[in-house]
Amino acid sequence: MKIIVLSSLAYSLVNFRGDLLKAMIDNGHSVIACAPDRDLVTQNKLTDMGVEFVVTPMQRTGTNPMSDLVLALDYFRLIRREQPDIVLAYTQKPIIYGGLATRLAHLVGSRAKFFALMSGLGQVFTEGAGYASWLRIAVIRLYRAAIAKSQATFVFNADDRKDMIALGIISHHQKVIQVPGSGVSLARFPPCAPVVLPTRFLMIGRLMRNKGIVEFLEASRLVRRNFPHCEFQIVGRCEDENPSGISRAESERLAAEYEVDFVPGTDDVRPYLAACSVFVLPSYYREGLPRTILEALASARAVITTDLPGCRDAVVDGINGYLVRPRDGNDLAMAMMRFAAEPERANLMGKASLALARDVYDVDKVNLQLLGEMGLINSSGVHPQERRPSTSEISPHQIAASSGA
């Protein structure tokens, strides 16, 4: 079969979907991957995998209807020219305009099946993000039209389906399948013992306020008053164009003010995970299931994150980490200080994280489920495994027992 994969960032095609694209190729399919930016490093990696790369114009964070119309028409022309069997889109604009373009292409003879991979509802649906109500209403209506005829919508957490129904994006009868996020490569992220002295807290994510950057900084100051040996590090790319973004100049000012080590975004976060004690993501962005949390689990790291959709799905509170109140630097600091006071907690909870990664979030298991649902498993006798249990279906006792905690 021929498959078109639509994305909003070239980098994500390899770093977040690379294993899925490779699985498609390994099953004998032809794959065209699309993104709005021409990243030569990513393009070369895709070529080496046997994936064709196509640039599609997009303003990732803009709300200009004319530029979005150009995107939809470009998708339509691509689908009409390539005549794919399947169109798979992820993130907001590719899902909306890819879904609309696929429906339009059906009017001129295309038989492409459309699948939406909802890696979170996104910033427009983040509480307190400051977007106008008309924009949210417009996005809801566009989403509804885009996925009305989709074969299936994949979601990453237990909250998105009911929230999409409540918002009017989908109806009860539409097919929605929960998968364990994008999965994580256990080979690429091998486990190692956490650093316990000094206690080092690591945050990885785009430099956006609604990822919890400010709360992490506030918590670092509170923790250091009681445990001056603790260290704090943030690894992430600046987001100058995003309304919630933090610029390079501002990150330098914050680093000096809070004595926190800011590291520019990197293609390889493994050295930073290996050098930390505990992974922290105090996000209040409307996440799907953050890839960074899964990478921390595979690396055998305890996780502190917010008790919000997506973030909480991969953490069993008190077993492989702690859930804290969103936008609450004090609550975050209290969770951090538990590890600072008892460094061995990081090791015990890290073992529980690793057990969870192996049982639920192994990327090979996740990809088998995705390929199976899309009818892309080849005829060599390989079949999708039975559905893996979600985090909510695994008891804390099972995780504790399997980890030796």
Secondary structure, DSSP 8 states (H G I E B T S, - for coil): -EEEEE-S-HHHHHHTTHHHHHHHHHTT-EEEEEESS--HHHHHHHHHHT-EEEE----SS---HHHHHHHHHHHHHHHHHH--SEEEEESHHHHHHHHHHHHHHHTTT---EEEEEES---GGGSTT----HHHHHHHHHHHHHHHTT-SEEEESSSSHHHHHHHHTSS-TTS-EEE--TT-B-TTTS-------SS-EEEEES-BBGGGTHHHHHHHHHHHHHH-TT-EEEEEE-B-TTSTTB--HHHHHHHHHHHT-EEEE--S--HHHHHT-SEEEE---S--SS-HHHHHHHHTT-EEEEESSTTTGGG--BTTTEEEE-TT-HHHHHHHHHHHHH-THHHHHHHHHHHHHIIIIIBHHHHHHHHHHHTT---SSS---------GGGS-HHHHHHHHT-
